[in-house]
Amino acid sequence: MRIGLIAIDGCFGSAIASIIDIVRVADGARGDVDPRIDPIELAILGPKRRVATTASMTVSVDHPLSESAEFDVVVVPALGTLTAAATNDALQSRDARSVIASLGRLDEATTRIAAACTGVFAVAETGRMHHRRATTSWFLGPEFLKRYPTVALDLDTMVVADGNLVTAGAAFAHIDLALSLVRSISPDLAQHVAKLLIIDERPSQAAFVAYEHLRHEDPIVVEFERFVRARLDEPFNVAFVAQSLGTSRRTLERRVRAALNLTPLGFVQRLRIERARHLSATTDLTSAEIALRVGYANAETLRSLLRRERRRS
């Protein structure tokens, strides 16, 4: 497998370094796992001969972007931005537009595209993600959905594969993305690399999402969140909440889905689990008492939801 890793000025140094290390360890260890595994080659693609990352790390570029089609996989790392505004600005830079144009020329039948964090925005700019599943940085989910409303965004999953397109979540999900590429070559090799580098499996972003940081501008969703946070110990009825907010159930469901990519009930369940974990860590309340404080009459129901979240995260 030939992997082309794109690097442009300002990209996350940790993203570049982690992908390089994981792929090169995999190539070095493949003979110990299965001598039949073909060599794994990684090269740097870029719009100029040398690029500087956010960590002031200078990276030498091996191939111009025009040679991207020669690789089996082209990887787009994070752009090095942490806000919606900065990401939008980065997408307009000359280097980013060159990357987007080169991605748009790739034949998806022969070249797989992999991206993580804000790098997923660059892939979405090509238009090839319409009506396909993807993930990105959880805290930029609302902005992503605003820019690319036809993408089926899954903020829970750490790595999402849809055909020849692979996407991963925030920042250090580059590790998960690199392992997923190794896993596509050999599951045993991926497991061996994870053990060598002491990498824990993290199939979900759900445990890391802080919903109060999911910035959106929908006033109905803002009021909905305030309303339910103040009443987490009460039974939830979406029709009653919609009426209390002066809107219809259908409108509330549509607006919450658009802003958070969750149903109203799904969002309330996440808030309840978040509150339950906080109470468990900061108080001496029993499981039954915590359950009542977050709207569950039966403590076993809450324990079941917590177990399910642990399995997902």
BELKA-V981212 format. One record per residue. N is the residue number from 1. PHI is phi as a letter, one per 20 degrees, with the letter a starting at -180 (* if undefined). OMEGA is omega in whole degrees, 0 to 359 (* if undefined). Layout:
N,PHI,OMEGA ; N,PHI,OMEGA
//
This chain:
1,*,175 ; 2,d,182 ; 3,d,176 ; 4,d,181 ; 5,d,182 ; 6,f,176 ; 7,c,175 ; 8,c,179 ; 9,g,176 ; 10,n,178 ; 11,f,182 ; 12,f,178 ; 13,f,180 ; 14,f,179 ; 15,f,180 ; 16,f,184 ; 17,f,183 ; 18,f,179 ; 19,f,179 ; 20,g,183 ; 21,f,183 ; 22,f,181 ; 23,f,182 ; 24,f,173 ; 25,f,179 ; 26,f,180 ; 27,f,180 ; 28,f,184 ; 29,e,188 ; 30,f,180 ; 31,f,179 ; 32,f,182 ; 33,e,181 ; 34,a,182 ; 35,g,181 ; 36,e,180 ; 37,f,181 ; 38,f,178 ; 39,g,178 ; 40,d,183 ; 41,d,175 ; 42,c,178 ; 43,c,180 ; 44,e,175 ; 45,d,178 ; 46,a,182 ; 47,e,179 ; 48,b,187 ; 49,f,180 ; 50,c,178 ; 51,c,179 ; 52,d,181 ; 53,e,179 ; 54,f,181 ; 55,e,182 ; 56,m,176 ; 57,e,179 ; 58,e,183 ; 59,d,176 ; 60,e,182 ; 61,e,183 ; 62,e,184 ; 63,b,175 ; 64,f,180 ; 65,f,181 ; 66,f,180 ; 67,d,182 ; 68,g,183 ; 69,f,180 ; 70,f,183 ; 71,d,178 ; 72,f,180 ; 73,c,173 ; 74,d,184 ; 75,d,179 ; 76,d,181 ; 77,e,180 ; 78,f,181 ; 79,f,180 ; 80,n,181 ; 81,d,182 ; 82,c,180 ; 83,c,179 ; 84,f,182 ; 85,f,180 ; 86,f,178 ; 87,f,178 ; 88,f,178 ; 89,f,181 ; 90,f,180 ; 91,f,180 ; 92,e,181 ; 93,f,181 ; 94,f,180 ; 95,f,181 ; 96,f,179 ; 97,f,177 ; 98,f,178 ; 99,f,181 ; 100,f,179 ; 101,f,181 ; 102,f,177 ; 103,f,181 ; 104,f,180 ; 105,e,182 ; 106,f,175 ; 107,e,184 ; 108,f,179 ; 109,f,184 ; 110,d,182 ; 111,c,176 ; 112,e,177 ; 113,d,178 ; 114,c,182 ; 115,b,179 ; 116,c,173 ; 117,l,182 ; 118,f,173 ; 119,f,178 ; 120,f,177 ; 121,g,181 ; 122,f,178 ; 123,f,180 ; 124,f,179 ; 125,f,180 ; 126,f,182 ; 127,n,184 ; 128,e,180 ; 129,d,180 ; 130,g,175 ; 131,l,177 ; 132,c,180 ; 133,e,179 ; 134,a,172 ; 135,c,178 ; 136,b,178 ; 137,g,186 ; 138,g,184 ; 139,f,176 ; 140,d,181 ; 141,g,180 ; 142,g,179 ; 143,f,179 ; 144,f,180 ; 145,f,178 ; 146,f,181 ; 147,f,186 ; 148,c,187 ; 149,f,182 ; 150,e,179 ; 151,e,177 ; 152,e,187 ; 153,e,179 ; 154,d,183 ; 155,e,179 ; 156,f,190 ; 157,e,182 ; 158,f,178 ; 159,c,180 ; 160,c,176 ; 161,d,177 ; 162,c,184 ; 163,m,182 ; 164,e,179 ; 165,d,180 ; 166,c,179 ; 167,c,181 ; 168,c,187 ; 169,f,191 ; 170,f,171 ; 171,k,186 ; 172,f,169 ; 173,f,172 ; 174,g,177 ; 175,f,180 ; 176,f,178 ; 177,f,180 ; 178,f,178 ; 179,f,180 ; 180,f,177 ; 181,f,177 ; 182,f,180 ; 183,f,179 ; 184,f,176 ; 185,e,181 ; 186,a,176 ; 187,g,180 ; 188,f,179 ; 189,f,178 ; 190,f,179 ; 191,f,180 ; 192,f,179 ; 193,f,179 ; 194,f,179 ; 195,f,180 ; 196,f,184 ; 197,e,180 ; 198,l,178 ; 199,d,177 ; 200,e,176 ; 201,f,180 ; 202,c,185 ; 203,f,186 ; 204,c,171 ; 205,e,190 ; 206,g,184 ; 207,f,184 ; 208,d,186 ; 209,f,173 ; 210,d,191 ; 211,f,178 ; 212,f,179 ; 213,e,176 ; 214,f,187 ; 215,f,174 ; 216,b,187 ; 217,d,183 ; 218,e,183 ; 219,f,179 ; 220,f,181 ; 221,f,177 ; 222,f,180 ; 223,f,178 ; 224,f,180 ; 225,f,179 ; 226,f,182 ; 227,f,185 ; 228,f,177 ; 229,f,180 ; 230,f,186 ; 231,c,182 ; 232,f,180 ; 233,e,182 ; 234,d,175 ; 235,g,182 ; 236,d,176 ; 237,c,187 ; 238,f,179 ; 239,f,179 ; 240,f,180 ; 241,f,179 ; 242,g,179 ; 243,f,180 ; 244,f,180 ; 245,e,179 ; 246,m,178 ; 247,c,179 ; 248,e,179 ; 249,f,182 ; 250,f,180 ; 251,f,180 ; 252,f,181 ; 253,f,181 ; 254,f,183 ; 255,f,178 ; 256,f,178 ; 257,f,182 ; 258,f,184 ; 259,e,189 ; 260,d,183 ; 261,l,177 ; 262,c,169 ; 263,f,176 ; 264,g,179 ; 265,f,179 ; 266,f,178 ; 267,f,179 ; 268,f,178 ; 269,f,178 ; 270,f,179 ; 271,f,179 ; 272,f,179 ; 273,f,177 ; 274,g,180 ; 275,f,181 ; 276,f,179 ; 277,f,179 ; 278,f,180 ; 279,f,180 ; 280,f,183 ; 281,e,189 ; 282,d,180 ; 283,c,176 ; 284,d,180 ; 285,f,176 ; 286,f,178 ; 287,g,180 ; 288,f,180 ; 289,f,178 ; 290,f,180 ; 291,g,180 ; 292,f,182 ; 293,f,180 ; 294,d,170 ; 295,n,179 ; 296,d,180 ; 297,f,183 ; 298,d,181 ; 299,f,180 ; 300,f,177 ; 301,f,179 ; 302,f,179 ; 303,f,179 ; 304,f,178 ; 305,f,178 ; 306,f,177 ; 307,f,180 ; 308,f,178 ; 309,f,179 ; 310,f,179 ; 311,f,181 ; 312,f,184 ; 313,d,*
//
